[in-house]
Amino acid sequence: MQRYGQIIKVKKEKIQEYKDLHKNPYKGVCEMIKECNIKNYSIYFFGEYLFAYFEYLGTDFEADMAKMAKDENTQKWWKVTDPCQISLGYAGQKWLNMEEVFHLD
């Protein structure tokens, strides 16, 4: 299992819209996340930033992320959530991966 922490900025005028969207994700989106071996997934909001935490249980992260990106429901979901976000990543990476510096079970 690999733990991931990610960060992205949210547009000030889109904060409430983003929160509202996540109260009721589109059909199939959560199922696809699980199908792509992601578990224990949470998104936290702080100021103008979103922090995501999840655990990846698969063996090929890149392949699973490509599978998710091809999913029709996920593509529809991203069309409404992406305009709420400002990437902090590089070369088209939406969510910026963070370095884990401490963990305690």
Jmol script that loads the backbone (N, CA, C; Angstrom):
load data "model"
ATOM      1  N   MET A   1       0.847  -1.176   0.000  1.00  0.00           N
ATOM      2  CA  MET A   1       0.000   0.000   0.000  1.00  0.00           C
ATOM      3  C   MET A   1       0.891   1.237   0.000  1.00  0.00           C
ATOM      4  N   GLN A   2       0.529   2.198  -0.842  1.00  0.00           N
ATOM      5  CA  GLN A   2       1.251   3.466  -0.943  1.00  0.00           C
ATOM      6  C   GLN A   2       0.310   4.598  -0.542  1.00  0.00           C
ATOM      7  N   ARG A   3       0.749   5.437   0.386  1.00  0.00           N
ATOM      8  CA  ARG A   3      -0.042   6.601   0.801  1.00  0.00           C
ATOM      9  C   ARG A   3       0.316   7.786  -0.080  1.00  0.00           C
ATOM     10  N   TYR A   4      -0.693   8.587  -0.438  1.00  0.00           N
ATOM     11  CA  TYR A   4      -0.495   9.784  -1.239  1.00  0.00           C
ATOM     12  C   TYR A   4      -1.107  10.983  -0.539  1.00  0.00           C
ATOM     13  N   GLY A   5      -0.393  12.096  -0.565  1.00  0.00           N
ATOM     14  CA  GLY A   5      -0.917  13.385  -0.168  1.00  0.00           C
ATOM     15  C   GLY A   5      -0.766  14.308  -1.358  1.00  0.00           C
ATOM     16  N   GLN A   6      -1.823  15.034  -1.684  1.00  0.00           N
ATOM     17  CA  GLN A   6      -1.784  15.924  -2.840  1.00  0.00           C
ATOM     18  C   GLN A   6      -2.413  17.261  -2.473  1.00  0.00           C
ATOM     19  N   ILE A   7      -2.019  18.300  -3.212  1.00  0.00           N
ATOM     20  CA  ILE A   7      -2.542  19.634  -2.955  1.00  0.00           C
ATOM     21  C   ILE A   7      -2.861  20.334  -4.270  1.00  0.00           C
ATOM     22  N   ILE A   8      -3.871  21.174  -4.224  1.00  0.00           N
ATOM     23  CA  ILE A   8      -4.259  22.001  -5.352  1.00  0.00           C
ATOM     24  C   ILE A   8      -4.946  23.243  -4.786  1.00  0.00           C
ATOM     25  N   LYS A   9      -4.958  24.294  -5.531  1.00  0.00           N
ATOM     26  CA  LYS A   9      -5.626  25.526  -5.099  1.00  0.00           C
ATOM     27  C   LYS A   9      -7.033  25.549  -5.690  1.00  0.00           C
ATOM     28  N   VAL A  10      -7.948  26.159  -4.984  1.00  0.00           N
ATOM     29  CA  VAL A  10      -9.317  26.292  -5.479  1.00  0.00           C
ATOM     30  C   VAL A  10      -9.598  27.787  -5.686  1.00  0.00           C
ATOM     31  N   LYS A  11     -10.289  28.116  -6.760  1.00  0.00           N
ATOM     32  CA  LYS A  11     -10.626  29.509  -7.037  1.00  0.00           C
ATOM     33  C   LYS A  11     -11.590  30.019  -5.966  1.00  0.00           C
ATOM     34  N   LYS A  12     -11.317  31.216  -5.451  1.00  0.00           N
ATOM     35  CA  LYS A  12     -12.130  31.775  -4.365  1.00  0.00           C
ATOM     36  C   LYS A  12     -13.615  31.768  -4.706  1.00  0.00           C
ATOM     37  N   GLU A  13     -13.945  32.153  -5.935  1.00  0.00           N
ATOM     38  CA  GLU A  13     -15.347  32.249  -6.322  1.00  0.00           C
ATOM     39  C   GLU A  13     -15.996  30.885  -6.577  1.00  0.00           C
ATOM     40  N   LYS A  14     -15.196  29.825  -6.540  1.00  0.00           N
ATOM     41  CA  LYS A  14     -15.696  28.474  -6.811  1.00  0.00           C
ATOM     42  C   LYS A  14     -15.703  27.579  -5.566  1.00  0.00           C
ATOM     43  N   ILE A  15     -15.319  28.119  -4.415  1.00  0.00           N
ATOM     44  CA  ILE A  15     -15.208  27.304  -3.204  1.00  0.00           C
ATOM     45  C   ILE A  15     -16.528  26.611  -2.864  1.00  0.00           C
ATOM     46  N   GLN A  16     -17.617  27.373  -2.796  1.00  0.00           N
ATOM     47  CA  GLN A  16     -18.894  26.769  -2.421  1.00  0.00           C
ATOM     48  C   GLN A  16     -19.374  25.781  -3.476  1.00  0.00           C
ATOM     49  N   GLU A  17     -19.178  26.105  -4.736  1.00  0.00           N
ATOM     50  CA  GLU A  17     -19.560  25.189  -5.813  1.00  0.00           C
ATOM     51  C   GLU A  17     -18.812  23.865  -5.684  1.00  0.00           C
ATOM     52  N   TYR A  18     -17.517  23.928  -5.393  1.00  0.00           N
ATOM     53  CA  TYR A  18     -16.715  22.719  -5.243  1.00  0.00           C
ATOM     54  C   TYR A  18     -17.221  21.875  -4.078  1.00  0.00           C
ATOM     55  N   LYS A  19     -17.493  22.532  -2.960  1.00  0.00           N
ATOM     56  CA  LYS A  19     -18.023  21.810  -1.799  1.00  0.00           C
ATOM     57  C   LYS A  19     -19.374  21.176  -2.120  1.00  0.00           C
ATOM     58  N   ASP A  20     -20.237  21.928  -2.789  1.00  0.00           N
ATOM     59  CA  ASP A  20     -21.567  21.417  -3.143  1.00  0.00           C
ATOM     60  C   ASP A  20     -21.473  20.219  -4.082  1.00  0.00           C
ATOM     61  N   LEU A  21     -20.586  20.278  -5.056  1.00  0.00           N
ATOM     62  CA  LEU A  21     -20.410  19.160  -5.985  1.00  0.00           C
ATOM     63  C   LEU A  21     -20.026  17.884  -5.235  1.00  0.00           C
ATOM     64  N   HIS A  22     -19.194  18.014  -4.239  1.00  0.00           N
ATOM     65  CA  HIS A  22     -18.715  16.834  -3.520  1.00  0.00           C
ATOM     66  C   HIS A  22     -19.717  16.295  -2.496  1.00  0.00           C
ATOM     67  N   LYS A  23     -20.799  17.008  -2.283  1.00  0.00           N
ATOM     68  CA  LYS A  23     -21.867  16.469  -1.430  1.00  0.00           C
ATOM     69  C   LYS A  23     -22.606  15.347  -2.152  1.00  0.00           C
ATOM     70  N   ASN A  24     -22.553  15.357  -3.486  1.00  0.00           N
ATOM     71  CA  ASN A  24     -23.256  14.360  -4.284  1.00  0.00           C
ATOM     72  C   ASN A  24     -22.489  14.111  -5.588  1.00  0.00           C
ATOM     73  N   PRO A  25     -21.375  13.353  -5.535  1.00  0.00           N
ATOM     74  CA  PRO A  25     -20.597  13.086  -6.757  1.00  0.00           C
ATOM     75  C   PRO A  25     -21.438  12.387  -7.828  1.00  0.00           C
ATOM     76  N   TYR A  26     -21.082  12.615  -9.078  1.00  0.00           N
ATOM     77  CA  TYR A  26     -21.781  11.994 -10.192  1.00  0.00           C
ATOM     78  C   TYR A  26     -21.751  10.470 -10.068  1.00  0.00           C
ATOM     79  N   LYS A  27     -22.799   9.862 -10.595  1.00  0.00           N
ATOM     80  CA  LYS A  27     -22.914   8.400 -10.575  1.00  0.00           C
ATOM     81  C   LYS A  27     -21.687   7.762 -11.229  1.00  0.00           C
ATOM     82  N   GLY A  28     -21.147   6.784 -10.556  1.00  0.00           N
ATOM     83  CA  GLY A  28     -20.030   6.018 -11.096  1.00  0.00           C
ATOM     84  C   GLY A  28     -18.650   6.543 -10.739  1.00  0.00           C
ATOM     85  N   VAL A  29     -18.558   7.782 -10.288  1.00  0.00           N
ATOM     86  CA  VAL A  29     -17.250   8.368 -10.002  1.00  0.00           C
ATOM     87  C   VAL A  29     -16.581   7.670  -8.816  1.00  0.00           C
ATOM     88  N   CYS A  30     -17.282   7.531  -7.727  1.00  0.00           N
ATOM     89  CA  CYS A  30     -16.710   6.872  -6.535  1.00  0.00           C
ATOM     90  C   CYS A  30     -16.401   5.407  -6.810  1.00  0.00           C
ATOM     91  N   GLU A  31     -17.247   4.766  -7.591  1.00  0.00           N
ATOM     92  CA  GLU A  31     -17.023   3.367  -7.940  1.00  0.00           C
ATOM     93  C   GLU A  31     -15.745   3.212  -8.764  1.00  0.00           C
ATOM     94  N   MET A  32     -15.501   4.146  -9.688  1.00  0.00           N
ATOM     95  CA  MET A  32     -14.296   4.081 -10.512  1.00  0.00           C
ATOM     96  C   MET A  32     -13.048   4.318  -9.667  1.00  0.00           C
ATOM     97  N   ILE A  33     -13.129   5.223  -8.711  1.00  0.00           N
ATOM     98  CA  ILE A  33     -11.999   5.452  -7.809  1.00  0.00           C
ATOM     99  C   ILE A  33     -11.638   4.146  -7.107  1.00  0.00           C
ATOM    100  N   LYS A  34     -12.643   3.458  -6.592  1.00  0.00           N
ATOM    101  CA  LYS A  34     -12.403   2.183  -5.907  1.00  0.00           C
ATOM    102  C   LYS A  34     -11.881   1.122  -6.872  1.00  0.00           C
ATOM    103  N   GLU A  35     -12.438   1.085  -8.077  1.00  0.00           N
ATOM    104  CA  GLU A  35     -12.015   0.108  -9.082  1.00  0.00           C
ATOM    105  C   GLU A  35     -10.553   0.311  -9.476  1.00  0.00           C
ATOM    106  N   CYS A  36     -10.072   1.534  -9.330  1.00  0.00           N
ATOM    107  CA  CYS A  36      -8.679   1.855  -9.669  1.00  0.00           C
ATOM    108  C   CYS A  36      -7.765   1.735  -8.444  1.00  0.00           C
ATOM    109  N   ASN A  37      -8.204   0.952  -7.462  1.00  0.00           N
ATOM    110  CA  ASN A  37      -7.389   0.570  -6.314  1.00  0.00           C
ATOM    111  C   ASN A  37      -7.062   1.702  -5.344  1.00  0.00           C
ATOM    112  N   ILE A  38      -7.938   2.699  -5.284  1.00  0.00           N
ATOM    113  CA  ILE A  38      -7.783   3.789  -4.329  1.00  0.00           C
ATOM    114  C   ILE A  38      -8.770   3.572  -3.194  1.00  0.00           C
ATOM    115  N   LYS A  39      -8.256   3.624  -1.986  1.00  0.00           N
ATOM    116  CA  LYS A  39      -9.066   3.429  -0.780  1.00  0.00           C
ATOM    117  C   LYS A  39      -8.771   4.564   0.200  1.00  0.00           C
ATOM    118  N   ASN A  40      -9.649   4.713   1.178  1.00  0.00           N
ATOM    119  CA  ASN A  40      -9.441   5.673   2.259  1.00  0.00           C
ATOM    120  C   ASN A  40      -9.133   7.070   1.700  1.00  0.00           C
ATOM    121  N   TYR A  41      -9.970   7.527   0.781  1.00  0.00           N
ATOM    122  CA  TYR A  41      -9.756   8.780   0.060  1.00  0.00           C
ATOM    123  C   TYR A  41     -10.513   9.908   0.735  1.00  0.00           C
ATOM    124  N   SER A  42      -9.803  10.972   1.057  1.00  0.00           N
ATOM    125  CA  SER A  42     -10.414  12.150   1.674  1.00  0.00           C
ATOM    126  C   SER A  42      -9.883  13.407   1.010  1.00  0.00           C
ATOM    127  N   ILE A  43     -10.718  14.451   0.947  1.00  0.00           N
ATOM    128  CA  ILE A  43     -10.290  15.769   0.501  1.00  0.00           C
ATOM    129  C   ILE A  43     -10.617  16.748   1.619  1.00  0.00           C
ATOM    130  N   TYR A  44      -9.632  17.548   1.985  1.00  0.00           N
ATOM    131  CA  TYR A  44      -9.782  18.551   3.031  1.00  0.00           C
ATOM    132  C   TYR A  44      -9.646  19.944   2.417  1.00  0.00           C
ATOM    133  N   PHE A  45     -10.336  20.883   2.996  1.00  0.00           N
ATOM    134  CA  PHE A  45     -10.312  22.260   2.526  1.00  0.00           C
ATOM    135  C   PHE A  45      -9.668  23.140   3.589  1.00  0.00           C
ATOM    136  N   PHE A  46      -8.735  24.022   3.181  1.00  0.00           N
ATOM    137  CA  PHE A  46      -8.111  24.974   4.086  1.00  0.00           C
ATOM    138  C   PHE A  46      -7.798  26.243   3.308  1.00  0.00           C
ATOM    139  N   GLY A  47      -8.433  27.343   3.695  1.00  0.00           N
ATOM    140  CA  GLY A  47      -8.201  28.606   2.991  1.00  0.00           C
ATOM    141  C   GLY A  47      -8.586  28.483   1.533  1.00  0.00           C
ATOM    142  N   GLU A  48      -7.620  28.614   0.657  1.00  0.00           N
ATOM    143  CA  GLU A  48      -7.850  28.475  -0.786  1.00  0.00           C
ATOM    144  C   GLU A  48      -7.258  27.168  -1.315  1.00  0.00           C
ATOM    145  N   TYR A  49      -6.980  26.239  -0.417  1.00  0.00           N
ATOM    146  CA  TYR A  49      -6.308  25.011  -0.823  1.00  0.00           C
ATOM    147  C   TYR A  49      -7.130  23.774  -0.502  1.00  0.00           C
ATOM    148  N   LEU A  50      -6.962  22.779  -1.356  1.00  0.00           N
ATOM    149  CA  LEU A  50      -7.539  21.464  -1.135  1.00  0.00           C
ATOM    150  C   LEU A  50      -6.378  20.503  -0.928  1.00  0.00           C
ATOM    151  N   PHE A  51      -6.501  19.680   0.081  1.00  0.00           N
ATOM    152  CA  PHE A  51      -5.516  18.653   0.372  1.00  0.00           C
ATOM    153  C   PHE A  51      -6.210  17.307   0.266  1.00  0.00           C
ATOM    154  N   ALA A  52      -5.660  16.401  -0.516  1.00  0.00           N
ATOM    155  CA  ALA A  52      -6.229  15.064  -0.679  1.00  0.00           C
ATOM    156  C   ALA A  52      -5.291  14.039  -0.068  1.00  0.00           C
ATOM    157  N   TYR A  53      -5.893  13.037   0.546  1.00  0.00           N
ATOM    158  CA  TYR A  53      -5.150  11.896   1.066  1.00  0.00           C
ATOM    159  C   TYR A  53      -5.838  10.634   0.567  1.00  0.00           C
ATOM    160  N   PHE A  54      -5.044   9.677   0.082  1.00  0.00           N
ATOM    161  CA  PHE A  54      -5.601   8.371  -0.277  1.00  0.00           C
ATOM    162  C   PHE A  54      -4.528   7.308  -0.190  1.00  0.00           C
ATOM    163  N   GLU A  55      -4.998   6.080  -0.177  1.00  0.00           N
ATOM    164  CA  GLU A  55      -4.104   4.933  -0.153  1.00  0.00           C
ATOM    165  C   GLU A  55      -4.303   4.147  -1.439  1.00  0.00           C
ATOM    166  N   TYR A  56      -3.199   3.840  -2.095  1.00  0.00           N
ATOM    167  CA  TYR A  56      -3.235   3.089  -3.346  1.00  0.00           C
ATOM    168  C   TYR A  56      -2.820   1.652  -3.065  1.00  0.00           C
ATOM    169  N   LEU A  57      -3.710   0.711  -3.415  1.00  0.00           N
ATOM    170  CA  LEU A  57      -3.485  -0.704  -3.112  1.00  0.00           C
ATOM    171  C   LEU A  57      -3.127  -1.540  -4.340  1.00  0.00           C
ATOM    172  N   GLY A  58      -3.024  -0.918  -5.484  1.00  0.00           N
ATOM    173  CA  GLY A  58      -2.737  -1.655  -6.712  1.00  0.00           C
ATOM    174  C   GLY A  58      -1.249  -1.863  -6.940  1.00  0.00           C
ATOM    175  N   THR A  59      -0.922  -2.319  -8.150  1.00  0.00           N
ATOM    176  CA  THR A  59       0.477  -2.595  -8.499  1.00  0.00           C
ATOM    177  C   THR A  59       0.989  -1.720  -9.641  1.00  0.00           C
ATOM    178  N   ASP A  60       0.074  -0.990 -10.323  1.00  0.00           N
ATOM    179  CA  ASP A  60       0.479  -0.140 -11.446  1.00  0.00           C
ATOM    180  C   ASP A  60      -0.334   1.156 -11.402  1.00  0.00           C
ATOM    181  N   PHE A  61       0.167   2.114 -10.631  1.00  0.00           N
ATOM    182  CA  PHE A  61      -0.534   3.375 -10.412  1.00  0.00           C
ATOM    183  C   PHE A  61      -0.826   4.096 -11.732  1.00  0.00           C
ATOM    184  N   GLU A  62       0.162   4.191 -12.601  1.00  0.00           N
ATOM    185  CA  GLU A  62      -0.005   4.901 -13.878  1.00  0.00           C
ATOM    186  C   GLU A  62      -1.109   4.262 -14.727  1.00  0.00           C
ATOM    187  N   ALA A  63      -1.151   2.943 -14.788  1.00  0.00           N
ATOM    188  CA  ALA A  63      -2.186   2.241 -15.558  1.00  0.00           C
ATOM    189  C   ALA A  63      -3.565   2.481 -14.956  1.00  0.00           C
ATOM    190  N   ASP A  64      -3.655   2.443 -13.632  1.00  0.00           N
ATOM    191  CA  ASP A  64      -4.946   2.692 -12.988  1.00  0.00           C
ATOM    192  C   ASP A  64      -5.413   4.126 -13.202  1.00  0.00           C
ATOM    193  N   MET A  65      -4.495   5.080 -13.173  1.00  0.00           N
ATOM    194  CA  MET A  65      -4.872   6.479 -13.404  1.00  0.00           C
ATOM    195  C   MET A  65      -5.283   6.693 -14.863  1.00  0.00           C
ATOM    196  N   ALA A  66      -4.645   5.989 -15.787  1.00  0.00           N
ATOM    197  CA  ALA A  66      -5.037   6.069 -17.200  1.00  0.00           C
ATOM    198  C   ALA A  66      -6.431   5.478 -17.388  1.00  0.00           C
ATOM    199  N   LYS A  67      -6.710   4.385 -16.699  1.00  0.00           N
ATOM    200  CA  LYS A  67      -8.047   3.767 -16.756  1.00  0.00           C
ATOM    201  C   LYS A  67      -9.096   4.746 -16.249  1.00  0.00           C
ATOM    202  N   MET A  68      -8.808   5.411 -15.135  1.00  0.00           N
ATOM    203  CA  MET A  68      -9.748   6.374 -14.579  1.00  0.00           C
ATOM    204  C   MET A  68      -9.976   7.529 -15.556  1.00  0.00           C
ATOM    205  N   ALA A  69      -8.906   8.009 -16.181  1.00  0.00           N
ATOM    206  CA  ALA A  69      -9.004   9.130 -17.108  1.00  0.00           C
ATOM    207  C   ALA A  69      -9.837   8.797 -18.340  1.00  0.00           C
ATOM    208  N   LYS A  70      -9.920   7.533 -18.705  1.00  0.00           N
ATOM    209  CA  LYS A  70     -10.706   7.107 -19.868  1.00  0.00           C
ATOM    210  C   LYS A  70     -12.187   6.910 -19.543  1.00  0.00           C
ATOM    211  N   ASP A  71     -12.520   6.850 -18.267  1.00  0.00           N
ATOM    212  CA  ASP A  71     -13.891   6.592 -17.845  1.00  0.00           C
ATOM    213  C   ASP A  71     -14.799   7.780 -18.160  1.00  0.00           C
ATOM    214  N   GLU A  72     -15.904   7.510 -18.815  1.00  0.00           N
ATOM    215  CA  GLU A  72     -16.840   8.559 -19.247  1.00  0.00           C
ATOM    216  C   GLU A  72     -17.422   9.361 -18.076  1.00  0.00           C
ATOM    217  N   ASN A  73     -17.815   8.674 -17.002  1.00  0.00           N
ATOM    218  CA  ASN A  73     -18.368   9.386 -15.842  1.00  0.00           C
ATOM    219  C   ASN A  73     -17.322  10.285 -15.186  1.00  0.00           C
ATOM    220  N   THR A  74     -16.101   9.781 -15.098  1.00  0.00           N
ATOM    221  CA  THR A  74     -15.015  10.569 -14.512  1.00  0.00           C
ATOM    222  C   THR A  74     -14.724  11.792 -15.364  1.00  0.00           C
ATOM    223  N   GLN A  75     -14.739  11.639 -16.683  1.00  0.00           N
ATOM    224  CA  GLN A  75     -14.499  12.770 -17.576  1.00  0.00           C
ATOM    225  C   GLN A  75     -15.568  13.853 -17.389  1.00  0.00           C
ATOM    226  N   LYS A  76     -16.820  13.437 -17.253  1.00  0.00           N
ATOM    227  CA  LYS A  76     -17.906  14.398 -17.002  1.00  0.00           C
ATOM    228  C   LYS A  76     -17.699  15.108 -15.672  1.00  0.00           C
ATOM    229  N   TRP A  77     -17.283  14.353 -14.655  1.00  0.00           N
ATOM    230  CA  TRP A  77     -17.031  14.904 -13.324  1.00  0.00           C
ATOM    231  C   TRP A  77     -15.907  15.944 -13.368  1.00  0.00           C
ATOM    232  N   TRP A  78     -14.829  15.589 -14.049  1.00  0.00           N
ATOM    233  CA  TRP A  78     -13.695  16.507 -14.145  1.00  0.00           C
ATOM    234  C   TRP A  78     -14.055  17.780 -14.911  1.00  0.00           C
ATOM    235  N   LYS A  79     -15.003  17.700 -15.836  1.00  0.00           N
ATOM    236  CA  LYS A  79     -15.420  18.896 -16.584  1.00  0.00           C
ATOM    237  C   LYS A  79     -16.084  19.931 -15.683  1.00  0.00           C
ATOM    238  N   VAL A  80     -16.667  19.482 -14.568  1.00  0.00           N
ATOM    239  CA  VAL A  80     -17.290  20.439 -13.641  1.00  0.00           C
ATOM    240  C   VAL A  80     -16.378  20.786 -12.461  1.00  0.00           C
ATOM    241  N   THR A  81     -15.471  19.870 -12.092  1.00  0.00           N
ATOM    242  CA  THR A  81     -14.589  20.167 -10.958  1.00  0.00           C
ATOM    243  C   THR A  81     -13.310  20.896 -11.381  1.00  0.00           C
ATOM    244  N   ASP A  82     -12.767  20.582 -12.549  1.00  0.00           N
ATOM    245  CA  ASP A  82     -11.519  21.219 -12.993  1.00  0.00           C
ATOM    246  C   ASP A  82     -11.605  22.745 -13.057  1.00  0.00           C
ATOM    247  N   PRO A  83     -12.716  23.331 -13.539  1.00  0.00           N
ATOM    248  CA  PRO A  83     -12.782  24.791 -13.583  1.00  0.00           C
ATOM    249  C   PRO A  83     -12.766  25.461 -12.202  1.00  0.00           C
ATOM    250  N   CYS A  84     -12.942  24.683 -11.155  1.00  0.00           N
ATOM    251  CA  CYS A  84     -12.894  25.212  -9.789  1.00  0.00           C
ATOM    252  C   CYS A  84     -11.458  25.290  -9.273  1.00  0.00           C
ATOM    253  N   GLN A  85     -10.542  24.637  -9.949  1.00  0.00           N
ATOM    254  CA  GLN A  85      -9.196  24.437  -9.420  1.00  0.00           C
ATOM    255  C   GLN A  85      -8.122  25.242 -10.158  1.00  0.00           C
ATOM    256  N   ILE A  86      -7.045  25.514  -9.425  1.00  0.00           N
ATOM    257  CA  ILE A  86      -5.844  26.125  -9.993  1.00  0.00           C
ATOM    258  C   ILE A  86      -4.696  25.178  -9.675  1.00  0.00           C
ATOM    259  N   SER A  87      -4.112  24.575 -10.686  1.00  0.00           N
ATOM    260  CA  SER A  87      -3.056  23.593 -10.490  1.00  0.00           C
ATOM    261  C   SER A  87      -1.799  24.238  -9.919  1.00  0.00           C
ATOM    262  N   LEU A  88      -1.157  23.531  -9.023  1.00  0.00           N
ATOM    263  CA  LEU A  88       0.152  23.916  -8.505  1.00  0.00           C
ATOM    264  C   LEU A  88       1.234  23.024  -9.088  1.00  0.00           C
ATOM    265  N   GLY A  89       0.814  22.110  -9.964  1.00  0.00           N
ATOM    266  CA  GLY A  89       1.715  21.112 -10.531  1.00  0.00           C
ATOM    267  C   GLY A  89       2.483  21.614 -11.726  1.00  0.00           C
ATOM    268  N   TYR A  90       3.175  20.688 -12.354  1.00  0.00           N
ATOM    269  CA  TYR A  90       4.029  20.974 -13.483  1.00  0.00           C
ATOM    270  C   TYR A  90       3.570  20.176 -14.693  1.00  0.00           C
ATOM    271  N   ALA A  91       3.737  20.748 -15.866  1.00  0.00           N
ATOM    272  CA  ALA A  91       3.506  20.050 -17.137  1.00  0.00           C
ATOM    273  C   ALA A  91       2.156  19.349 -17.187  1.00  0.00           C
ATOM    274  N   GLY A  92       1.100  20.059 -16.825  1.00  0.00           N
ATOM    275  CA  GLY A  92      -0.241  19.513 -16.934  1.00  0.00           C
ATOM    276  C   GLY A  92      -0.715  18.688 -15.753  1.00  0.00           C
ATOM    277  N   GLN A  93       0.144  18.462 -14.772  1.00  0.00           N
ATOM    278  CA  GLN A  93      -0.263  17.707 -13.582  1.00  0.00           C
ATOM    279  C   GLN A  93      -1.227  18.577 -12.782  1.00  0.00           C
ATOM    280  N   LYS A  94      -2.449  18.062 -12.548  1.00  0.00           N
ATOM    281  CA  LYS A  94      -3.452  18.851 -11.830  1.00  0.00           C
ATOM    282  C   LYS A  94      -3.110  18.938 -10.349  1.00  0.00           C
ATOM    283  N   TRP A  95      -3.205  17.843  -9.655  1.00  0.00           N
ATOM    284  CA  TRP A  95      -2.913  17.796  -8.229  1.00  0.00           C
ATOM    285  C   TRP A  95      -1.415  17.576  -8.058  1.00  0.00           C
ATOM    286  N   LEU A  96      -0.779  18.347  -7.196  1.00  0.00           N
ATOM    287  CA  LEU A  96       0.649  18.223  -6.943  1.00  0.00           C
ATOM    288  C   LEU A  96       0.876  17.221  -5.819  1.00  0.00           C
ATOM    289  N   ASN A  97       1.687  16.202  -6.081  1.00  0.00           N
ATOM    290  CA  ASN A  97       2.009  15.218  -5.053  1.00  0.00           C
ATOM    291  C   ASN A  97       2.898  15.851  -3.993  1.00  0.00           C
ATOM    292  N   MET A  98       2.607  15.509  -2.735  1.00  0.00           N
ATOM    293  CA  MET A  98       3.369  16.029  -1.609  1.00  0.00           C
ATOM    294  C   MET A  98       4.279  14.930  -1.060  1.00  0.00           C
ATOM    295  N   GLU A  99       5.364  15.329  -0.431  1.00  0.00           N
ATOM    296  CA  GLU A  99       6.288  14.383   0.172  1.00  0.00           C
ATOM    297  C   GLU A  99       5.843  14.053   1.600  1.00  0.00           C
ATOM    298  N   GLU A 100       5.736  12.784   1.892  1.00  0.00           N
ATOM    299  CA  GLU A 100       5.406  12.373   3.250  1.00  0.00           C
ATOM    300  C   GLU A 100       6.674  12.485   4.100  1.00  0.00           C
ATOM    301  N   VAL A 101       6.581  13.207   5.213  1.00  0.00           N
ATOM    302  CA  VAL A 101       7.751  13.364   6.083  1.00  0.00           C
ATOM    303  C   VAL A 101       7.563  12.665   7.434  1.00  0.00           C
ATOM    304  N   PHE A 102       6.341  12.204   7.726  1.00  0.00           N
ATOM    305  CA  PHE A 102       6.102  11.491   8.977  1.00  0.00           C
ATOM    306  C   PHE A 102       4.838  10.668   8.850  1.00  0.00           C
ATOM    307  N   HIS A 103       4.869   9.482   9.450  1.00  0.00           N
ATOM    308  CA  HIS A 103       3.684   8.633   9.503  1.00  0.00           C
ATOM    309  C   HIS A 103       3.746   7.802  10.773  1.00  0.00           C
ATOM    310  N   LEU A 104       2.590   7.645  11.420  1.00  0.00           N
ATOM    311  CA  LEU A 104       2.487   6.818  12.612  1.00  0.00           C
ATOM    312  C   LEU A 104       1.218   5.983  12.504  1.00  0.00           C
ATOM    313  N   ASP A 105       1.344   4.685  12.567  1.00  0.00           N
ATOM    314  CA  ASP A 105       0.181   3.787  12.586  1.00  0.00           C
ATOM    315  C   ASP A 105      -0.313   3.632  13.992  1.00  0.00           C
TER     316      ASP A 105
END
end "model"
wireframe off; spacefill off
backbone 0.3
color backbone group
